[in-house]
Each structure stands twice: as C-alpha cells, then as structure tokens.
Amino acid sequence: MRQSFAVVLLGLLIPFETAAGQIPGVTTPVPPGVDRTFELVFGNDFLGRGGEFDDFRTQQLGLVAVVAPRWSVILDHGVLTLTDPVEGDPGRLDQLNASVGYRLLRARGAWFTQDVELGVGLRTYGEMAGARMQNGFHRLVGATPILVPYIDEDRTDGTLWITLPHHGVFASGVRVPLLGGDWTLGYWGRGSSLLTTDGQWDGNLGITGVAGRRWFQVWLGVQGDIRTGYDRDNVTRETADIESGIGAVYGFRIGPLILESSQQFDGDAAYGQARFVSAGDPLAGIDPGIAIGLQAGLSVPDVYASFQARFSRCGAGCDSRWRRTVLADYRFGTPQFGDDVSTYVPTWQLSAAYEVEAPPIAARPWLTGFGAVGVGWREEWLEGLDPLWDGEDEPSVVTRSEAVGRAGLVADLGLRVSASAGQHPVGLMLQLGVSGWLPTSGASVDFDGRVERLQRAGIVLVPGLLARVTLG
C-alpha cells in the first residue's frame, strides 16, 4: 500500500525519464506567456523506457527564483551514474550547480518577445548525498539499489553562460476544429550556452511550434545539444556523449505544471522533467470560514514520501493577517543507512502539528513564510540486503532488526509561493521547507551481530505542493 501511494505521488511529480536534462546551472526555458517568479524542477528515470534505466544523469532536483526584476538565482543538484560503461570501471559522481543570472535585454514587438540573460556561477563535482537520494528513492518504490562507488573526483569550476529565449505569435483568436476557439498559435525558440573554467562547453538550440488556450499549452519541435571537453573521467565523459545529439522535443503545460520530454533521433537518449512554475500571482487574504488542504512532498537526502491533511478556520473576529492551521502528517520511506549501500531503514511516522503562516509582504505578495511545531510517533528498523547480491533483479532482505518506536517533537519551517491566479475557492502553492524530528530518546538494536543506533534526530529538505480549498 505504501509503495502504491509513492508511485502515485512520483507519477505526478516525475513522469518522464531523465537521461539528459536541460543545461544544469542555466535558467530553464518557459513557454510563451509564462512570466516566471519561482520554479521547482524534478527529474528521475524511474518511469523511463518502460522500466528501470540507471545510467547517466539519473536524478535532478533544482529551483529557479527571480529575486529582483532582472535577477535570478539558479540551483541544480544532479546524480550522475555509470553502471555499464563503454570503457573503464562503473562509478558515480554528483554535480551541484549554483549561479546568478541577469536579464540584460527584453525586446518586445507586436508579435514577438526576445530576452537575453547572462549568468555566472560555480559547478562542483564530488560526493554530495546522491547515492543516499537515489537508493532511498529506489527502495521507496521497490526498485533495485545501485551499488556503484563514487569515483575519485572532487573539484569546483567557474561557469559563464548565456540564454536567448524567443517567443513569437502567428495568430490569436484561432478556432480549432473539435477544440473550440480562442487559440493562440506561435513558435518558441530556445538557445543556451555554458562555458566552464575547466574547458567544458554545453550548448542547446531548439525551435518548437506552440498552441495555447488560457491555462493550457502544447508544443512540438526539434532541438540539438552538444557537450564537449569532458575528458577528466569516464562518468562525466559518457554522460556528455549521451546528452549530445539532435532530437524531437514535446511537452505541455496545465496551469503551473510543465511536463516536457525529448527523444534523440538516433534512439540513444531521452530526457524529461516535471516543473512547477509560479508566475507571482498575489496571495488572497484570509476570509472568515473554513479552509481544508492537502499537501504532498518528497524529502531529501533521506527520501520519505509525505502527505498532509490540513484544516483551518477563521471566525468573524479573528486576525485575518495570519493563517493558523491544524495538520496531520503521515510519511514513510526506506532511506539508506548512512553510507552503507546494503543497509536500509524502513520508517513510518505519524504526527500532528499546529502551523502559523505569515501574511505576504507588500513587495512580494506571492510569497509567505510558515512554521509548525507538533508531536508524533516514529517507528524504524534495519534491513540488510544479501551481501552476495550481484546488482541484478531485486535483492533479498537477509537480515532484519527489531522495530523500535519513539514519540518525539516535529518542526517545519519554510516558504510558500502562490502558483495559481484564482485563489478562491481553490489555491495551489509551491513549498520549499525543512522538517525536523527530535525523538524523546535514542534506541539501540542488534543487527547482524553488532549493535546499531536508531531513532536519531534529523533534518530533511522537503519540496512539495499544497492545494487549499476555501469552503466559505
């Protein structure tokens, strides 16, 4: 049952394979007419190619935030995995990109918009919890762990990049047979280029045709990617080789949700991403009445799926500037036990908390902060996989400890961004927060002839989605 819930959540968040992604560290392209304020980017290969496929850029998590009218901040964490190398040994490497972008130019005409954005940043390679994230995700959905070790590579390069999005309109108010009228037909050009101080060059160039109506858009076109200069190790080299090529690109947008995928014409690689974009729509005030909400999230680096049921009520005499919510939270997962790729910690947690959400400030009417405290119960145990497992098929669990449960304190802190223009009666918000667990005491268990400690205090990052309905 838990895996079924996880598959539903991940099917919504991560619908396509990610064997190659957009150039990491550069602002992702957005469809015509979308004025991005904040964006969460998810990528994973779990549902790609009709099954498991775990080579190259297998997972991504990123964000883009417009912090001033012309300034953007971009963060991207990628997991590079090479289980079946063309040459050399299998290995893995994590990549973290952080950069700042500045929109140098925005030219608008009657039928087109042209932007020019420049950026600088850093690109770091090394061991940055990628194995924990990948294997925790795999155990959450019942997939096989990836046992390949990290290669000996730890460096940081500077980056310089430019992106040139171009949007044009062919016609508006068009009537499409069987689909009705008021369609806008146009095109979407995208071009990006990134250079590193170590001599790498990433390039992307594409053109698509776009049809849209109100909150819905669909597009189809071609694009080409090039990655050169990746000669230091076989993990980045073979990842760059598979990400280079020409292919078809296709996708659609439903409100704040963007799904896009691409298939290279030679059949070697495909990529896909689920992206949640806020256009900075102002948050509505709190009306007297009842509001209920549902929230879903996926934590890192310890991977748990979390679901919340939320209830708030504001009477006629309450302070309408602050939203107070009572929530019930259920989360579960099977994170990796430290750095041990053969040992995992099946976990479930049930908690109740009281949340206070601050009113948005005038300068950022689409942004609000929240904090919550509460109590809960967590149960954990250890599972050890077959030490002779060869990495093929599903490994068997050969060692299991007793389960230990503890009461504890829970706390959440973070930011939410409005992701829907119509806040009445339904509002959708993007969330980025941290969640902490503090048990009343630790616990020791006998496991495979040794004593291990469970029920440790911990903090995880939780990106998620909140849907809120005001009943009046």
C-alpha positions in Angstrom: 0.0 0.0 0.0 2.8 2.4 0.9 4.5 1.8 -2.4 1.3 2.4 -4.3 0.9 5.8 -2.7 4.6 6.6 -3.5 4.1 5.5 -7.2 1.0 7.8 -7.5 3.0 10.8 -6.0 6.0 10.2 -8.1 3.9 9.6 -11.2 2.6 13.1 -10.7 5.9 14.7 -9.9 8.3 12.7 -12.1 6.6 11.5 -15.2 9.4 11.0 -17.7 12.9 9.7 -17.9 15.8 12.0 -17.3 18.8 10.5 -19.2 19.7 14.0 -20.3 18.4 17.3 -18.9 18.5 21.0 -19.7 21.9 22.5 -19.2 22.4 22.5 -15.5 23.1 25.8 -13.9 21.2 27.8 -16.5 17.6 29.2 -16.2 15.2 26.6 -17.7 13.2 27.8 -20.7 9.5 28.6 -20.0 6.7 28.6 -22.6 5.4 31.8 -24.2 3.3 34.0 -21.9 4.6 32.5 -18.7 6.3 35.2 -16.5 8.3 33.0 -14.1 8.8 34.1 -10.5 9.7 30.8 -8.9 10.2 27.2 -10.3 10.8 23.8 -8.8 12.3 21.2 -11.2 12.1 17.4 -10.6 13.7 14.7 -12.7 14.1 10.9 -12.4 14.5 8.0 -14.7 12.2 5.6 -12.7 9.4 5.6 -15.3 11.6 5.9 -18.4 12.0 3.4 -21.1 9.2 1.3 -19.7 11.3 0.3 -16.7 14.5 0.9 -14.8 17.3 2.7 -16.5 20.1 4.0 -14.3 22.9 5.4 -16.3 24.0 9.0 -16.9 22.0 11.9 -15.3 19.6 9.7 -13.4 18.1 12.3 -11.0 17.8 16.0 -10.8 16.4 18.5 -8.3 16.5 22.2 -9.0 15.0 25.6 -8.5 14.9 29.0 -10.2 14.0 32.1 -8.2 13.6 35.6 -9.5 14.9 37.7 -6.6 14.6 41.1 -8.3 13.1 42.4 -11.6 16.2 41.4 -13.6 18.0 39.0 -11.3 17.6 35.2 -10.9 19.2 32.5 -8.7 19.6 29.0 -10.0 20.4 25.8 -8.1 20.6 22.3 -9.5 21.7 19.0 -8.0 22.3 16.1 -10.3 23.2 12.5 -9.8 25.5 11.0 -12.5 25.6 7.2 -12.5 27.5 4.9 -14.8 26.7 1.2 -14.3 27.5 -0.1 -17.7 30.5 1.9 -19.1 31.8 1.7 -22.6 35.3 1.8 -21.2 36.7 1.9 -17.7 35.0 0.9 -14.4 31.5 1.7 -13.2 31.2 4.7 -11.0 29.1 7.6 -9.8 29.5 11.3 -9.3 27.3 14.1 -8.0 27.1 17.5 -9.6 25.9 20.8 -7.9 25.4 24.0 -9.9 24.8 27.4 -8.4 24.6 30.5 -10.4 23.2 34.1 -10.6 21.6 35.3 -13.8 20.9 38.9 -15.0 18.4 39.7 -17.8 20.4 42.1 -20.0 17.7 42.7 -22.5 13.9 42.2 -23.1 12.7 43.4 -26.5 9.0 43.3 -27.2 7.2 43.7 -30.5 3.6 43.3 -31.7 4.2 39.6 -32.3 7.4 38.6 -30.5 9.4 38.8 -27.3 13.2 38.4 -27.2 15.2 38.1 -24.0 19.0 37.9 -23.4 20.1 36.6 -20.0 23.7 36.3 -18.8 25.0 34.5 -15.8 28.0 33.4 -13.7 28.3 30.6 -11.2 30.0 27.5 -9.8 29.9 23.9 -10.8 31.1 21.4 -8.1 31.7 17.6 -8.5 32.1 15.1 -5.7 30.1 13.1 -3.2 27.0 15.1 -2.2 24.4 12.6 -0.9 23.5 11.4 -4.4 23.7 7.7 -3.5 21.5 8.2 -0.5 19.0 10.1 -2.5 19.0 7.6 -5.4 18.9 4.4 -3.4 16.4 5.8 -0.9 14.1 6.7 -3.8 14.6 3.2 -5.3 13.7 1.5 -2.0 10.7 3.7 -1.6 9.2 2.5 -4.9 10.6 -1.1 -4.7 13.3 -0.7 -7.3 16.8 -2.1 -7.1 19.6 -0.1 -5.4 22.6 1.0 -7.3 25.9 -0.2 -5.8 28.5 1.5 -7.9 31.1 3.5 -5.9 32.0 7.2 -6.2 35.0 7.9 -8.4 37.9 9.9 -7.0 36.9 13.3 -8.3 36.4 16.5 -6.2 36.7 19.8 -7.9 34.9 23.2 -8.4 34.8 25.1 -11.7 33.6 28.6 -12.6 30.8 28.9 -15.2 29.8 31.6 -17.6 26.5 31.3 -19.5 24.0 33.0 -21.8 20.4 32.1 -22.7 18.4 33.6 -25.5 14.7 32.7 -25.3 12.5 33.9 -28.1 8.7 33.8 -28.4 6.6 34.7 -31.4 2.9 34.6 -32.4 1.5 33.6 -35.7 -2.2 34.2 -35.0 -4.5 34.7 -32.0 -8.2 34.0 -31.5 -8.0 30.9 -33.8 -10.8 28.4 -33.8 -9.6 24.8 -33.9 -11.9 22.1 -35.1 -13.4 20.0 -32.2 -11.4 22.1 -29.7 -13.2 25.4 -29.9 -11.9 28.9 -30.4 -9.6 31.5 -28.8 -6.4 29.5 -29.5 -3.1 31.3 -29.9 -0.6 29.8 -32.4 3.0 30.6 -32.3 6.6 29.5 -32.0 9.2 29.1 -29.2 12.9 29.4 -29.9 15.4 28.5 -27.2 19.2 28.8 -27.1 21.6 28.4 -24.3 25.4 28.1 -24.0 27.6 27.5 -20.9 31.4 27.5 -20.6 33.5 26.4 -17.6 36.9 27.4 -16.4 38.0 23.7 -16.9 37.2 23.9 -20.6 33.8 22.3 -20.9 31.1 23.6 -23.2 27.4 22.9 -23.1 25.1 24.1 -25.8 21.4 23.8 -26.6 19.4 25.2 -29.6 15.8 24.4 -30.5 12.6 25.6 -32.1 9.1 24.4 -31.4 5.6 25.3 -32.6 3.2 26.2 -29.7 -0.6 26.1 -29.4 -2.3 27.5 -26.3 -5.6 28.4 -24.8 -5.9 30.2 -21.4 -4.1 27.9 -18.9 -3.2 25.1 -21.4 -0.3 24.9 -23.9 1.2 22.2 -26.1 4.3 22.2 -28.2 6.3 20.1 -30.6 9.6 20.7 -32.3 13.3 19.8 -32.6 16.4 20.7 -30.6 20.1 19.9 -30.6 22.5 19.5 -27.6 26.3 19.5 -27.5 28.6 18.7 -24.6 32.3 18.8 -25.1 35.5 19.0 -23.0 34.5 16.3 -20.5 37.8 14.3 -20.6 38.7 14.0 -16.9 36.7 10.9 -16.1 34.5 8.3 -17.8 31.4 9.2 -15.7 31.1 12.8 -17.0 32.5 11.9 -20.4 29.9 9.2 -21.2 27.2 11.3 -19.7 28.2 14.2 -22.0 28.3 11.8 -25.0 24.8 10.5 -24.4 23.4 14.0 -23.8 24.8 15.3 -27.2 22.6 14.9 -30.2 19.5 16.1 -32.1 16.0 15.0 -31.3 12.3 15.8 -31.1 11.1 17.8 -28.1 7.5 17.8 -27.0 5.5 18.8 -23.9 2.5 20.6 -22.5 1.5 23.0 -19.7 -1.5 22.8 -17.5 -1.6 25.9 -15.3 1.6 25.8 -13.2 2.6 22.3 -14.2 5.0 21.8 -17.1 5.8 18.4 -18.5 8.4 18.1 -21.2 10.3 15.2 -22.8 12.7 14.7 -25.7 13.8 11.7 -27.8 17.0 11.8 -29.8 16.6 10.7 -33.4 19.3 8.0 -33.1 17.4 6.4 -30.2 20.3 6.7 -27.7 18.8 9.0 -25.1 15.6 10.7 -23.9 15.0 13.2 -21.2 12.1 14.5 -19.3 11.2 16.9 -16.5 8.3 17.8 -14.4 8.4 21.5 -13.5 6.1 23.6 -11.3 6.2 27.3 -12.1 4.8 30.3 -10.2 4.1 33.5 -12.2 3.9 35.5 -9.0 0.1 35.7 -8.6 -0.7 37.6 -5.4 -2.0 35.6 -2.5 -5.6 36.2 -1.5 -6.4 37.4 2.0 -7.9 35.0 4.6 -11.7 35.1 4.5 -13.8 34.1 7.5 -14.7 30.5 7.1 -13.2 27.0 6.8 -10.3 26.0 4.6 -9.1 22.5 4.0 -5.9 21.4 2.3 -3.9 18.5 1.0 -0.1 18.6 0.8 2.3 16.1 -0.8 6.1 16.2 -0.7 9.2 14.2 -1.2 12.2 14.8 1.2 15.9 14.7 0.6 18.6 13.5 1.2 16.7 10.9 3.3 13.9 10.1 1.0 10.4 10.0 2.5 7.0 10.5 0.8 4.9 12.7 3.0 1.2 13.5 2.9 -0.7 16.1 5.0 -4.4 16.7 5.7 -4.9 20.3 6.8 -7.7 22.3 8.4 -8.0 25.9 9.3 -10.9 28.1 10.5 -11.1 31.8 10.7 -14.1 33.2 12.6 -15.5 36.7 12.2 -13.4 38.1 15.0 -10.1 36.5 14.2 -6.9 38.2 12.9 -7.1 37.8 9.2 -3.4 38.5 8.6 -2.2 35.2 10.0 -3.4 31.8 9.0 -3.5 29.1 11.7 -3.7 25.5 10.6 -4.0 22.2 12.4 -2.5 19.4 10.3 -2.0 15.6 10.4 1.2 14.3 8.6 2.0 10.8 7.5 5.3 10.0 5.9 7.2 6.8 5.1 10.3 5.7 3.3 13.3 3.3 3.3 16.4 5.6 3.4 19.9 4.3 3.1 21.6 3.7 6.5 24.4 6.3 6.3 27.0 5.4 3.6 26.2 1.6 3.7 24.5 0.8 0.3 23.5 -2.7 1.6 21.6 -1.5 4.7 18.3 0.5 4.9 16.0 1.9 7.5 12.3 1.3 6.8 10.4 4.1 8.5 6.9 5.4 9.1 5.9 8.5 11.1 2.6 9.9 12.1 2.3 13.4 13.6 0.0 16.2 14.4 1.1 19.9 14.4 0.0 23.5 14.7 1.1 25.8 11.9 1.2 29.5 11.7 1.6 31.1 8.2 2.6 34.7 8.0 0.9 37.2 5.7 2.8 38.1 2.4 4.8 41.3 2.4 3.8 44.1 0.1 7.0 43.8 -2.0 6.4 40.0 -2.5 2.6 39.5 -2.5 3.1 35.9 -3.8 5.4 34.8 -1.1 4.7 33.7 2.5 6.6 32.0 5.3 5.4 29.3 7.7 6.4 27.5 10.8 4.9 24.5 12.6 5.5 22.5 15.8 3.9 19.3 17.0 4.3 15.8 18.3 4.4 12.4 16.6 5.4 8.8 16.7 8.1 7.2 14.5 8.9 3.6 14.0 12.2 2.3 12.4 14.1 -0.9 11.9 17.1 -2.0 9.9 17.1 -4.3 6.8 20.3 -5.8 5.3 20.4 -6.9 1.7 22.1 -10.1 0.5 25.9 -9.4 0.6 26.3 -11.7 -2.4 23.8 -9.8 -4.5 25.2 -9.0 -7.9 23.2 -6.0 -8.7 20.7 -7.8 -10.9 17.0 -8.2 -10.2 15.5 -7.4 -6.8 17.9 -8.2 -3.8 16.5 -10.3 -1.0 16.5 -9.0 2.6 18.6 -11.4 4.7 18.9 -9.5 8.0 16.3 -7.6 9.8 16.4 -5.9 13.3 13.5 -5.5 15.7 11.3 -2.4 15.1 11.7 0.4 17.6 9.2 3.3 18.1 9.6 6.6 19.9 7.5 9.6 20.5 9.1 12.9 19.5 8.8 16.5 18.5 8.3 17.6 14.9 9.0 21.1 13.5 8.7 22.6 10.0 10.0 25.9 8.7 9.9 27.2 5.1 8.5 29.3 2.3 5.4 29.0 0.1 4.9 30.6 -3.3 1.5 31.2 -5.0 1.1 29.1 -8.1 -2.4 29.9 -9.2 -4.1 33.1 -10.1 -7.5 32.1 -8.8 -7.2 31.8 -5.0 -10.9 31.5 -4.5 -12.1 28.9 -3.8 -9.0 26.8 -4.8 -5.4 27.8 -4.3 -2.2 25.9 -5.3 1.1 26.7 -3.7 4.7 25.5 -4.1 6.6 24.8 -0.9 10.2 24.6 0.0 10.9 23.9 3.6 12.9 22.0 6.2 11.4 19.4 8.5 13.0 18.2 11.8 12.5 15.2 14.0 13.7 15.0 17.7 12.9 11.7 19.4 12.4 11.6 23.2 15.3 9.1 23.3 17.6 7.1 21.0 17.4 3.3 20.6 19.9 0.5 20.0 19.2 -2.6 18.1 21.0 -5.9 17.5 21.7 -6.2 13.8 23.9 -8.8 12.0 26.0 -9.4 15.1 26.5 -5.8 16.0 24.7 -3.0 17.8 23.5 -0.1 15.8 21.7 3.1 16.9 18.3 4.2 15.5 15.9 7.0 16.4 18.4 9.8 15.8 17.4 13.4 15.4 17.4 14.6 11.8 16.5 17.3 9.4 15.4 16.9 5.7 14.6 19.3 2.9 11.0 19.0 1.7 9.9 20.4 -1.6 6.2 19.9 -2.1 2.8 21.0 -3.4 -0.2 22.4 -1.3 -3.7 22.5 -2.6 -6.1 24.6 -0.4 -9.8 24.9 -0.8 -11.9 27.6 1.0 -15.3 26.4 1.8 -16.7 29.8 2.9 
